[in-house]
Amino acid sequence: MLIDIKVPAFPESVQEGAVATWHKQPGEAVERDDLLVDIETDKVMLEVVAPQSGSLAEILQQEGAILVGGEILGRFDTAAEGAVSEESEPSPAIDTDQVDATAAMSDVIASPAARKWAAEKGINLGQVKGTGKDGRITKEDVVQFTPPTTSGADAQATVSTAETANIPGLADIPIGGERIEKRVAMTRMRARIAERLLQVTQSTAMLTTFNEVDMHRIMDLRTQFRDQFQSVHNGTRLGFMGFFVKSVVEALKRFPLVNASIDGNEVVYHGYQDVGVAVSTDRGLVVPVLRDADQLSIAEIESGIAEYGTKARDGKLTIEDMTGGTFTITNGGVYGSLMSTPILNPPQTAILGMHSIKERPVAEDGEVVIRPMMNLALSYDHRLIDGREAVLFLVAVKDMIENPAKILLEI
């Protein structure tokens, strides 16, 4: 029986998507839940899987086609009459080593996404340790797998390939020699990011205020309790972001305009703090949201951020993960940024930028001491937030980071 393969329904925040990659071709036999096609939206990559075992009968929408939710992508044959049969193919010469390797791979329990990733990266699943139920290999296991170390020129070539593999078209360009240019179409996400950034610069009165924060007390606290924190909280690592999110939440309560948004001629005040944390992926910047951050402990914040980081790396963030948010934090410091002016994430009216920590001489009680200092930047929409509120908000965050007991005491 032929059934339609349809584009998944999009939420209101997503208008359309594009066919990114067909992983199966007409006539090819597939198993239930095998990946058929990727649909790229401006926020996430959606995977369309086989509804049951059978074969892909027909592709109606080619790669690059722009679609809306519910449109028909192709047709699927549940009877698998069109599936390619092994008996119909000429019998090649048997390679004993290949047969042994294939047999070993067939014994491996792995998710379809893990098998797809392993095939694309040339990874032998037999060497990967599974962390899923009953030893099942997940995509995360494959992504984190480190192959046996190579040496010399081979190692250098491996690093170069890994660094460029996720940049569309770049792997085809020679490193040196000929003056070659290559045009590569923007991904849907990259195009949407460009559109939104341009929209922000044209439709808001964005201004940035700066301050610096002494990180030595937070760093001492983290060093003192890092191992104990990780042990008590089931392996959750203690970073700086948990302290910053807690500080931001308290500052947002004091200055509700910074947590508000503009809707036409109205100001929308939010009685909750949903904090977005910017995460960089090979496809672009995404901002998953920690909902009701005021009700989360530092451990829950750190765990949530770590989970989002893993999902972002594996391309598993959902549209719901990135929808909403009343304020955003971005950390360019992890890449070495010393100072920057972060751009607003509309309809939010403010965003906090963190930067790298550098030891600098500072005056303290009339003496010069060396302290680990971080520059902070708060970009805000001057249509709604005046300089006074912006400066006081940033000073409040600075005060809590420099005196972490205030975070606990909420003072």
RAKA-V891958 format. One line per field, one symbol per residue. psi: psi as a letter, one per 40 degrees, with the letter a starting at -180 (. if undefined). burial: # if it has 16 or more other ideal C-beta (glycine too) atoms within 10 Angstrom, else .. Layout:
psi->???
burial->???
This chain:
psi->hhihhihihiidehdiiihdhheiihehiiiheihdihhhaedihhhhihdiibihdhhdhihehhiiheihdaihheefdeihhddeiihihhhdddddddddddehhiidddddddddefhhdeehhieahfehhidddddehhihhiibdddddddddddedehheddehidabighihhhiiidddddddddddddddeighihiiiihhedddddddddedddddddffehihadddddddddddddddgdddeiihgbeihhhhfighhihhhhieeahigihhifdeeiiddddddddddddddddefehidddehaheiihigedeeehdhigiiigieieihhhiaihhhihihhfeihihihihhihhhiheddhidddddddddddddddegeddddef.
burial->....#.#..#...#..####.###....##...#################...######.#.....#.#...##.##..#.##........................#.#########....#.#..#.#......#######.#.........................................###..##......#...#.##.#..#####.#...#......#...#..#.###############..#.######.......#..#########.##.######.##.#.##.#####..##.#######.#.###.#########...#..#.####..##########.............###########..##...##..##.###.###.#.##....
